Amino acid sequence: MGERASLRHTAPYCEGDKIALETDTAGLFCVVQFEDSMAPALIFVKGISAEFCIPPEDNRKNYSPKSFTGSCHLIRARVAAKENLQMRHCLSYNPYDEHGEHGFFPHAAANVETRGEAVFAARNAIDGIFENTAHGAYPYQSWGINRDPNAQLTIDFGRKVTADEVRLTLRADFPHDNYWETAVLAFDDGSEEMLSLRKTGETQVFTLQPRTICKVTLRKLRMAEGESPFPALTQIELYGTEAEQ
């Protein structure tokens, strides 16, 4: 269907349903909208196919109650315009990210998620939803660390990008929540950046020495003393440009 595809699915989703995207060329940037109640997103399809698994009905508290329901679904995808790739943008944004490898990026993964619940999954930290004054259900999903002092979250971009800024939005359901005083960004080029954080629900912005990378890990999260045992992350945003086009 050329550089653009649109599909109307006229039936309720069933357990195990998937949306498959196939391309003629590997390494393609696409703008997708796998669910019409969610925003479109620029993704990188590393091979020639990608899959999006419909979240199970009993474990999708991190999505809007309107999402994936009913019997009429509009699914859209198009090849990204060259100007989309030339602009400085949020490299980490992907509301369609899921557990496991599904052929498209960026992808967030963590070594711990609170009780394995979807509402505390790593992918919540790159879904573009910033509401952070509560927890436990949409739109207050977050990455929860289950009180693990060794918790870390990795974003895999699937290709080379040049990052020059990071923005962190901590969950701020105070006094239930705590916060991290410091954190480390470890890049796959071997470099690191130490971040000093504040107790605030506002987005905290840090300018980085530009570096070309494929992955970044948020780790060495040092929690403030004398607070609750529940720090969490609402959003992590890496800004920059595509290293190769």
BELBELWO-V800164 format. One record per residue. N is the residue number from 1. RES is the residue in three letters. PHI is phi in whole degrees, 0 to 359 (none if undefined). PSI is psi in radians with two decimals (NA if undefined). BURIAL is # if it has 9 or more other C-alpha atoms within 8 Angstrom, else .. Layout:
N,RES,PHI,PSI,BURIAL
N,RES,PHI,PSI,BURIAL
//
This chain:
1,MET,none,0.50,.
2,GLY,73,-2.45,.
3,GLU,265,0.15,.
4,ARG,214,2.45,#
5,ALA,221,2.52,#
6,SER,217,2.32,.
7,LEU,227,2.29,.
8,ARG,255,2.03,.
9,HIS,259,2.05,#
10,THR,251,1.09,.
11,ALA,196,2.68,.
12,PRO,295,2.59,.
13,TYR,289,2.56,#
14,CYS,247,2.80,.
15,GLU,305,2.25,.
16,GLY,90,-0.01,.
17,ASP,294,2.57,.
18,LYS,224,2.68,.
19,ILE,253,2.18,#
20,ALA,251,2.33,.
21,LEU,243,2.17,.
22,GLU,239,2.45,.
23,THR,234,2.85,.
24,ASP,274,-0.29,.
25,THR,231,2.36,.
26,ALA,284,2.67,#
27,GLY,72,0.79,#
28,LEU,254,2.40,#
29,PHE,271,2.27,#
30,CYS,228,2.62,#
31,VAL,257,2.10,#
32,VAL,238,2.69,#
33,GLN,219,1.54,#
34,PHE,283,-0.24,#
35,GLU,217,2.18,#
36,ASP,285,-0.11,#
37,SER,269,0.01,.
38,MET,243,2.77,#
39,ALA,287,2.65,.
40,PRO,295,2.78,.
41,ALA,213,2.54,#
42,LEU,276,2.11,#
43,ILE,235,2.85,#
44,PHE,245,2.08,#
45,VAL,265,1.89,#
46,LYS,290,-0.72,#
47,GLY,260,-2.34,#
48,ILE,244,0.18,#
49,SER,208,2.70,#
50,ALA,215,2.62,#
51,GLU,232,2.41,#
52,PHE,241,2.07,#
53,CYS,274,2.24,#
54,ILE,296,2.15,#
55,PRO,300,2.43,.
56,PRO,296,2.50,.
57,GLU,301,-0.55,.
58,ASP,272,0.08,.
59,ASN,211,0.98,.
60,ARG,225,0.68,#
61,LYS,292,-0.19,#
62,ASN,269,0.10,#
63,TYR,242,2.76,.
64,SER,302,2.48,#
65,PRO,301,-0.30,.
66,LYS,278,-0.29,.
67,SER,282,2.43,#
68,PHE,66,0.36,.
69,THR,249,2.90,.
70,GLY,82,-2.97,.
71,SER,236,0.39,#
72,CYS,217,2.01,#
73,HIS,231,2.25,#
74,LEU,257,2.14,#
75,ILE,240,2.22,#
76,ARG,225,2.60,#
77,ALA,207,2.57,#
78,ARG,210,2.73,#
79,VAL,291,2.34,#
80,ALA,293,2.42,#
81,ALA,290,2.61,.
82,LYS,302,-0.62,.
83,GLU,293,-0.48,.
84,ASN,299,-0.59,.
85,LEU,274,-0.40,#
86,GLN,278,-0.37,#
87,MET,281,2.60,.
88,ARG,291,2.31,#
89,HIS,206,3.07,.
90,CYS,283,1.94,#
91,LEU,283,-0.33,#
92,SER,261,-0.16,#
93,TYR,291,2.17,#
94,ASN,198,1.57,#
95,PRO,291,-0.15,#
96,TYR,260,0.15,.
97,ASP,294,2.61,#
98,GLU,215,2.99,#
99,HIS,299,2.55,.
100,GLY,83,3.10,.
101,GLU,264,2.15,.
102,HIS,235,0.19,.
103,GLY,93,-0.03,#
104,PHE,223,2.74,#
105,PHE,223,2.81,#
106,PRO,286,2.78,#
107,HIS,225,2.29,#
108,ALA,253,2.39,#
109,ALA,217,2.56,#
110,ALA,227,2.75,#
111,ASN,276,-0.12,.
112,VAL,203,2.49,#
113,GLU,221,2.35,#
114,THR,304,2.03,#
115,ARG,55,0.25,.
116,GLY,68,0.32,.
117,GLU,275,2.47,#
118,ALA,301,-0.57,#
119,VAL,289,-0.14,#
120,PHE,239,0.37,#
121,ALA,283,2.74,#
122,ALA,300,-0.65,#
123,ARG,298,-0.37,#
124,ASN,297,-0.45,#
125,ALA,283,-0.10,#
126,ILE,233,0.35,#
127,ASP,270,-0.04,#
128,GLY,80,0.21,#
129,ILE,252,2.12,.
130,PHE,255,0.00,.
131,GLU,298,2.17,.
132,ASN,219,0.32,#
133,THR,261,0.19,#
134,ALA,208,-3.05,#
135,HIS,204,2.81,#
136,GLY,104,-0.25,#
137,ALA,198,2.74,#
138,TYR,307,2.42,#
139,PRO,265,0.47,#
140,TYR,255,0.49,#
141,GLN,295,2.70,#
142,SER,201,3.02,#
143,TRP,268,2.00,#
144,GLY,257,2.43,#
145,ILE,257,0.06,#
146,ASN,56,0.61,#
147,ARG,64,0.36,.
148,ASP,272,2.02,.
149,PRO,292,-0.25,.
150,ASN,257,0.29,.
151,ALA,297,2.48,#
152,GLN,209,2.64,#
153,LEU,233,2.30,#
154,THR,244,2.35,#
155,ILE,252,2.14,#
156,ASP,256,2.07,#
157,PHE,275,-0.28,#
158,GLY,78,-0.06,#
159,ARG,198,3.09,.
160,LYS,279,2.29,#
161,VAL,229,2.77,#
162,THR,247,1.92,#
163,ALA,261,2.41,#
164,ASP,228,0.02,#
165,GLU,201,2.52,#
166,VAL,232,2.48,#
167,ARG,234,2.23,#
168,LEU,244,2.30,#
169,THR,242,1.90,#
170,LEU,280,2.63,#
171,ARG,291,2.39,#
172,ALA,229,0.85,#
173,ASP,274,1.06,#
174,PHE,284,2.48,.
175,PRO,270,0.07,.
176,HIS,300,-0.68,.
177,ASP,268,2.71,#
178,ASN,254,-2.95,#
179,TYR,212,2.88,#
180,TRP,264,2.33,#
181,GLU,280,-0.62,#
182,THR,220,2.76,#
183,ALA,208,2.81,#
184,VAL,238,2.34,#
185,LEU,261,2.07,#
186,ALA,251,2.14,#
187,PHE,260,2.72,#
188,ASP,283,0.04,#
189,ASP,270,0.06,.
190,GLY,94,-0.11,.
191,SER,270,2.85,.
192,GLU,221,2.74,.
193,GLU,227,2.26,.
194,MET,270,2.32,.
195,LEU,244,2.31,#
196,SER,258,2.15,.
197,LEU,249,2.76,#
198,ARG,242,2.79,.
199,LYS,280,1.62,.
200,THR,203,2.67,.
201,GLY,270,-0.06,#
202,GLU,282,2.68,.
203,THR,292,2.31,#
204,GLN,255,2.19,.
205,VAL,251,2.33,.
206,PHE,229,2.18,.
207,THR,280,2.34,.
208,LEU,250,2.64,#
209,GLN,295,2.09,.
210,PRO,304,2.33,.
211,ARG,214,2.58,.
212,THR,265,2.13,#
213,ILE,217,2.95,#
214,CYS,244,-0.44,#
215,LYS,219,2.70,#
216,VAL,217,2.50,#
217,THR,237,2.27,#
218,LEU,268,2.08,#
219,ARG,209,-3.06,#
220,LYS,50,0.95,#
221,LEU,277,1.94,#
222,ARG,258,2.01,#
223,MET,279,2.55,#
224,ALA,292,2.58,#
225,GLU,274,2.78,.
226,GLY,72,0.31,.
227,GLU,239,-2.91,.
228,SER,287,2.95,#
229,PRO,268,0.33,.
230,PHE,237,1.24,#
231,PRO,281,2.67,#
232,ALA,203,2.84,#
233,LEU,244,2.21,#
234,THR,272,-0.81,#
235,GLN,214,2.49,#
236,ILE,235,2.24,#
237,GLU,234,2.19,#
238,LEU,255,2.15,#
239,TYR,252,2.58,#
240,GLY,166,-2.60,#
241,THR,227,2.84,#
242,GLU,289,2.34,#
243,ALA,283,-0.52,.
244,GLU,226,2.45,.
245,GLN,227,NA,.
//
